[in-house]
Amino acid sequence: MTHCDKALELISSYLDGDITPSDREFLMSHIASCPSCAEIFNILTGAEKVISHMEEPPQSLVSSVMDEVRKIESEKKVVPIKRRKKVSLRYMTLAASAVLALSLGMYADRMLSSQNQGQAAYTVETDEILPEEKMANPQISASLFDADTDGNSSEKSQSDSAVPPAQNSILGSGSPTGENSFEASLAQTNRSDELSAVYSRILYVEQLPQILETREPMTDSLGRSYYPVSDDDLTAVMEYLDSLGVTYRLTENSSAASDEAAVVIAP
Amino acid sequence: MTIEEESSLVQRAKDGDTSAFEQLVIEHQKLVYNVSLKLTGNPEDALDVSQDTFIKAYRNLSSFRGDSRLSAWLYRLCYNAAMDFIGKNRNPSVISMTADDGSDTQFDIPDPSPSPEEQAERAFTVEAVRSAILKLPENQRQIIMMREFSGLSYGEIASELGVEEGTVKSRLSRARLALAEILKKGGTFSDCP
């Protein structure tokens, strides 16, 4: 390491006030005799003054935020949310499995009939009872968030969420190329995108899951909507998508800044 | 405000106590506003981003588990909101003011400082630094802003990022040197003493 390399490294410590007296002496002595390092030092000390300077916020900030908060609260009161009956997680899983089995049978019939007729196999017919409509049943869909779990169930769901499947089964609505375009979109997603730096688990989905519709989305620099969610919510969303047979991808980012999770809409 | 007081306010806010949330806004408004201002470069835009940040915080308070400081969580929300705003609005807004003669005149409002010369110079360097920060790669921009505004120590940043403290220091040093190179190419600080 040259003197310049050492001096340039020490500038950062100097700016943070985290420099030993001997290192400070070395730094000051070096920049007194090295114009190049002296220039970098001056630039960074000047920039530091700008960056660290704090302006006072306008007085209207707090009042405008609280006006919006009260508006949000008043809107909640206007449309009360009916508390739904809690349903055991085991019952919900059993019900979801039954729906999935039923929809698999329906899908197989449709595949065979459409192949025989030379038609596309993936068109959803609205006059049939679809998995999505079944899952709109409040007793099932609501229980995804209201499920009253005993210790065994919560341990099972926690262990499942600790090692989630990277990709679920393919069954779902949409065009034959729908899954491929979704996968292509994910493949184009920068693996080190900003969200992976923040969230330790990210669930990428093609469309907004119905159970997140009441949430306020955030938007990342790629223009994608995303929803920070708790661990329990993430598990519930995946179970919901599994029951519908919707494709998703879950990534785990060990270098993320937090243990939080997010659901990203990536069409 | 102590950590315990903050935790109590957060819990009360989660339970629907809007006055508790207001206390949190008051406590953190300076941080949020200045992160917004450093990135948007404009008081009006910074106000919009700040409002947006606090509203998102209110709506998503249930997802804040208290594992990290509230300031760190708000910093992340604010940073994302500011970058989102910048992405959507390529040309930062200019504050419209009515001139003394009653005509509508557009002004760029620089940061206030003692003399007009210092004011003009300061505005230029503030904008230059902001522009340089935005030119940094995302990970370098993040670590500089995080160090400056999240309120986290090197060790806490290291925990957040899941790396060693020494790694944080070296990454920060490289980010600052990259910032200096950008500013140097811009010629902004060439006359600094």
Interface residues (C-beta under 8 A of the other chain):
Chain A: L8 E9 I11 S12 S13 L15 D16 D18 E39 I40 N42 I43 L44 G46 A47 V50 I51 S52 H53 M54 E55 E56 P57 P58 S60 L61 V62 S64 V65 M66 E68 V69 R70 I72 E73 S192 E194 A197 V198 R215 E216 M218 T219 D220 S221 G223 P228 V229 S230 S254 S255 A256 A257 S258 D259 E260
Chain B: G16 T18 F21 E22 V25 I26 Q29 K30 V32 Y33 N34 L37 K38 P43 L47 S50 Q51 F54 I55 K56 Y58 R59 N60 S62 S63 R65 D67 S68 R76 L77 N80 A81 M83 D84 G87 D111 R122 T125 V126 V129 A132 I133 E138 N139 Q142 I144 R147 E148 Y154 E160 L161 G162 V163 K169 S170 L172 S173 R176 L177 L179 A180 L183 K184 F189 S190 C192 P193
